[in-house]
Amino acid sequence: MSISALIEEVEKLSPVEQEQFLRAVMDIVGDQSHGLTPAQQEDLTKRIEEADAHPDASIAWEVVKEQIRIERDHARSKGNAAR
């Protein structure tokens, strides 16, 4: 399966299922440092632990994308009005 096909399948999942998928992938590659220094790996681990401890403190990616889309569309409409 190609990466693009896999991404299309993941996008069909619910947000909860996407998170489960991401965690499963991270479990698979988690032992690999991916070029991170020990300090970077420690910081990343702390951030993940913080996110797990306070899930309500984060914003879902879908919400962030929608906010960006709205702001972009608003900026474009202001630019078109000035013409």
SULRA-V720525 format. One record per run of one state. SS is the DSSP state (helix for helix, strand for strand, loop for the rest). FROM is the first residue (numbers start at 1). LEN is the number of residues. Records with the same first field share a line. If there is no record, write none. Layout:
SS->FROM-LEN / FROM-LEN
This chain:
loop->1-2 / 12-3 / 30-8 / 54-1 / 58-3 / 82-2
helix->3-9 / 15-15 / 38-16 / 55-3 / 61-21
